[in-house]
C-alpha cells in the first residue's frame, strides 16, 4: 500500500507540471531579454512562462477579432506579460477613490462650463509644449502622483512658457498627511492640497523618482512650481471635460484600468464594454481629444513608460452612451 501511495503522489506531481509550446521558446527568450526579466528559481520561471503564454494567447485572440472588426483597438505583448491580471492591478493601479472623503470641503470647487464657449474640433497640448516626456512609475502604485504633476506642469507652462518636469517622488514621500499613501495609492486632489499647503513642489532634477516610499526630502530652494488650489470636473460630464481640456490645458483624470485589455493596450481607440465610469482605479492625464473616422477619443498620457500603448499614450473613446 505504501508503494502505491508513493507512486500516486509522484504521478500527481508530474501531472501538474505545465506543458509549454516549444514553438514559443524563442519568443520567450526575446521577451526576457527585451524587458530584463530574471527569475530566482526554475519554479518561478516556469510559473511566469505559463502566465506569459496565457496572456499571449489572449492577445492573439483579441487581435484576430480586431481584424474582423469586432474591436476598435489592438493589444500587444509588453513588460507586464508575465504578470497575472490581479498582480498587475495591485501593483500598477494606485488611484484610491476612498481617499476622497479626506479632502477639506473648503478646497472643493466644481468647474463651471463657460456659456457660449466654442471649442476646437481637436486639441493636442503636446504640440503646444505643455506636456513633458512619458514617465515610468515602475513597480509602485504612484499613478496619482504622475497625473498630478502632469497637470501642474501644463499650468506652469501656460503661465511661464517654461516646461519644468516636477517631482513625483516629492509627492510620494511627503503628502501622506493629506491622505496619500505613497506607492500604495493616493489621489490627485490630495496631491494638489499638499502642494498648496507646502507652497510648492520640487523639480524632478532636484528630487528624482525612485519608485519606492522614502523619507521626505523637500527643499524650498528647489521648487519648480506652485498651485493655489484645484477645481473638480463634474463626474461623468464629458462636455465639461472637453471644455476644460480645450480651455485650461492637460487635465488630471481618474479612469477604470481594471480590465485585462488595458494591461496590453497597443493601438486604436480603446472602447472596452466592461469599463466602469464609477469604479476608478488609475490616475492619468488627458492632454487632448480628436477623432479617427467617426470614433471620437481622448488623448491620454499614461505613466508606464514608452513601451506601453502608443509610445506611452492611449486613445480612449469619448461620448459613449
JOQUITA-V17691 format. One record per helix or strand. SS is the DSSP state (@ for helix, = for strand). FROM is the first residue (numbers start at 1). LEN is the number of residues. Records with the same first field share a line. If there is no record, write none. Layout:
SS: FROM-LEN, FROM-LEN
This chain:
@: 2-14, 22-13, 42-26, 85-8, 97-6, 105-3, 125-4, 143-18, 168-7, 176-3, 182-3, 188-11, 220-3, 238-10, 260-4
=: 73-3, 95-1, 110-1, 123-2, 136-1, 166-1, 186-1, 201-3, 223-3, 232-1, 251-5, 265-6, 282-11, 295-7, 304-1, 310-1, 313-5
